[in-house]
Amino acid sequence: MSMALRRTAAVIVLLAGIALGFWVVFGSPHDWEGGMRLLKFALGLTSLGMITASAWLMFPGSRDDDDDDISPHPMTGPLDAL
């Protein structure tokens, strides 16, 4: 996946996660009971998961996560030669 497409997807997932989180906190009914209360908790965790996934999409952890990016490797500094 190209870096531009990956970062665009990250921004979309981030905004959707934030919107879901705001809806759970401010917009959903506060009188949910029983199973609906568990659903509200699950939606809150899903919101956090979406925000975490957007960070993973924005900044891939290794070269294996982003094979199509052909940007040059960063220059090495004096402390990298150790």
Buried (B, 14 or more C-beta within 10 A) or exposed (E): EEBEEBBEBBEEBBEBBBEBBEEBEEEBEEEEEEEEEEEBEEBBEBBEEBBEBBEEBBEBEEEEEBEEEEEEEEEEEEEEEE
